[in-house]
Amino acid sequence: MKTWVPSDAFAEVLSDLPGVECAVYDGTGPLPEGIDEVEVWVTPLLTVPDVPGTLARMTSLRLLQTVTAGVEPYRPYLPEGAVLCNARGAHDAGTAEWAVGAMIAVLREFPGFRDAQRRGQWTYHHTGVLADSTVLIVGYGSIGAALERRLDGFEVEVVRVARSAREGVHGMDELPALLPEADVVVLLVPATPDTADMVDAAFLARMKDGAVLVNAARGGIVDTDALVSELKTGRLRAALDVTAPEPLPEGHPLWSAPGVLITPHVAGSTPASARRQLRLIRSQLLRYLAGEQLNNVITEAY
């Protein structure tokens, strides 16, 4: 079974599986030989160039397994007969940890104190605090649950929102009424046509004065121009691990907007995520070889 994997580490973890022949393709350089014979493709962390052209040539593909939670670059071009699965769970710890760190950094003004340190200035003043805050998690899935576990002990109220309402979780239709009460709004929704630019000027206007927007999802969920305009007023602050466009080009106004902390899409880029990716891929290939139900299958309800 010809299988493409994104690194030698993945090839090693699959090396003892019977009949599995791995070729490493990390998304750079020429494609390995035999693209029309590839049955399983484990995609790299970063989206490969020319996804439509690559998938069009993969006539034997039966399983496309991403190592990310997001699948939007590949889903529209999935060949007929192939199953698409994501890496739900692999990045929960890293992403949730980043979100907690980011909201604390912004509320406690760590970036400003760091700048003052470099200037050799002792800028004592009171800051915000996470304690007694309301944290609104928009997109309450496995990462949202991991974030809530990490917030336990910080003395906050967690409000959960998901695509569909269920016990203890509000539906998206309730979001406009919930936004004005939140001190921190964390975005964890997948990138879909429904979520594109969902955080627009109206969304931001509903957020309370002094609130913090934390985006650990995808940059396209936020209307960047609307966010820059709101940040310039000083009414809101933000912590962004993702942006639109991405990478954020030199000179973009978001770089210099007040009250924003930007990291270069690193929330899930941790050793813990790497270990969990390997475990997930091995488990998934074992299921595939045994003809068992695969994990994390992406359906129309994604």
ChimeraX attribute file (.defattr): number of C-alpha atoms within 10 A of each C-alpha:
attribute: neighborCount
match mode: 1-to-1
recipient: residues
	/A:1	13
	/A:2	19
	/A:3	23
	/A:4	26
	/A:5	26
	/A:6	21
	/A:7	17
	/A:8	14
	/A:9	14
	/A:10	21
	/A:11	20
	/A:12	11
	/A:13	13
	/A:14	21
	/A:15	14
	/A:16	9
	/A:17	12
	/A:18	10
	/A:19	10
	/A:20	18
	/A:21	15
	/A:22	22
	/A:23	21
	/A:24	19
	/A:25	21
	/A:26	20
	/A:27	18
	/A:28	10
	/A:29	8
	/A:30	8
	/A:31	14
	/A:32	11
	/A:33	9
	/A:34	11
	/A:35	20
	/A:36	15
	/A:37	15
	/A:38	23
	/A:39	19
	/A:40	24
	/A:41	24
	/A:42	22
	/A:43	23
	/A:44	20
	/A:45	13
	/A:46	12
	/A:47	16
	/A:48	15
	/A:49	11
	/A:50	10
	/A:51	15
	/A:52	15
	/A:53	10
	/A:54	14
	/A:55	18
	/A:56	15
	/A:57	15
	/A:58	20
	/A:59	16
	/A:60	17
	/A:61	24
	/A:62	19
	/A:63	23
	/A:64	24
	/A:65	24
	/A:66	24
	/A:67	26
	/A:68	21
	/A:69	19
	/A:70	19
	/A:71	22
	/A:72	13
	/A:73	14
	/A:74	19
	/A:75	17
	/A:76	10
	/A:77	14
	/A:78	20
	/A:79	21
	/A:80	11
	/A:81	11
	/A:82	16
	/A:83	18
	/A:84	21
	/A:85	24
	/A:86	21
	/A:87	23
	/A:88	20
	/A:89	18
	/A:90	25
	/A:91	26
	/A:92	24
	/A:93	21
	/A:94	20
	/A:95	26
	/A:96	25
	/A:97	18
	/A:98	21
	/A:99	26
	/A:100	18
	/A:101	13
	/A:102	25
	/A:103	25
	/A:104	17
	/A:105	18
	/A:106	24
	/A:107	22
	/A:108	16
	/A:109	17
	/A:110	15
	/A:111	14
	/A:112	14
	/A:113	15
	/A:114	12
	/A:115	11
	/A:116	13
	/A:117	12
	/A:118	9
	/A:119	9
	/A:120	9
	/A:121	11
	/A:122	9
	/A:123	10
	/A:124	7
	/A:125	5
	/A:126	8
	/A:127	10
	/A:128	13
	/A:129	15
	/A:130	20
	/A:131	13
	/A:132	11
	/A:133	18
	/A:134	18
	/A:135	24
	/A:136	24
	/A:137	26
	/A:138	24
	/A:139	23
	/A:140	24
	/A:141	20
	/A:142	17
	/A:143	25
	/A:144	25
	/A:145	16
	/A:146	19
	/A:147	24
	/A:148	21
	/A:149	11
	/A:150	15
	/A:151	20
	/A:152	11
	/A:153	9
	/A:154	13
	/A:155	12
	/A:156	16
	/A:157	17
	/A:158	17
	/A:159	19
	/A:160	25
	/A:161	27
	/A:162	21
	/A:163	17
	/A:164	12
	/A:165	14
	/A:166	11
	/A:167	5
	/A:168	8
	/A:169	16
	/A:170	19
	/A:171	15
	/A:172	16
	/A:173	13
	/A:174	12
	/A:175	17
	/A:176	12
	/A:177	10
	/A:178	18
	/A:179	21
	/A:180	16
	/A:181	18
	/A:182	24
	/A:183	24
	/A:184	25
	/A:185	23
	/A:186	27
	/A:187	24
	/A:188	25
	/A:189	23
	/A:190	19
	/A:191	19
	/A:192	15
	/A:193	11
	/A:194	9
	/A:195	14
	/A:196	16
	/A:197	19
	/A:198	15
	/A:199	19
	/A:200	16
	/A:201	17
	/A:202	11
	/A:203	18
	/A:204	22
	/A:205	16
	/A:206	16
	/A:207	23
	/A:208	16
	/A:209	15
	/A:210	16
	/A:211	23
	/A:212	25
	/A:213	25
	/A:214	26
	/A:215	24
	/A:216	25
	/A:217	25
	/A:218	23
	/A:219	22
	/A:220	20
	/A:221	25
	/A:222	24
	/A:223	19
	/A:224	20
	/A:225	14
	/A:226	17
	/A:227	21
	/A:228	18
	/A:229	14
	/A:230	18
	/A:231	19
	/A:232	16
	/A:233	12
	/A:234	13
	/A:235	17
	/A:236	22
	/A:237	25
	/A:238	26
	/A:239	25
	/A:240	23
	/A:241	22
	/A:242	24
	/A:243	23
	/A:244	17
	/A:245	11
	/A:246	12
	/A:247	11
	/A:248	16
	/A:249	11
	/A:250	8
	/A:251	8
	/A:252	10
	/A:253	15
	/A:254	22
	/A:255	14
	/A:256	12
	/A:257	19
	/A:258	18
	/A:259	20
	/A:260	20
	/A:261	22
	/A:262	16
	/A:263	13
	/A:264	12
	/A:265	18
	/A:266	13
	/A:267	23
	/A:268	22
	/A:269	13
	/A:270	13
	/A:271	10
	/A:272	14
	/A:273	22
	/A:274	17
	/A:275	13
	/A:276	18
	/A:277	21
	/A:278	19
	/A:279	14
	/A:280	19
	/A:281	21
	/A:282	18
	/A:283	14
	/A:284	20
	/A:285	20
	/A:286	16
	/A:287	14
	/A:288	16
	/A:289	13
	/A:290	9
	/A:291	9
	/A:292	11
	/A:293	10
	/A:294	16
	/A:295	15
	/A:296	15
	/A:297	16
	/A:298	13
	/A:299	10
	/A:300	4
	/A:301	5
	/A:302	10
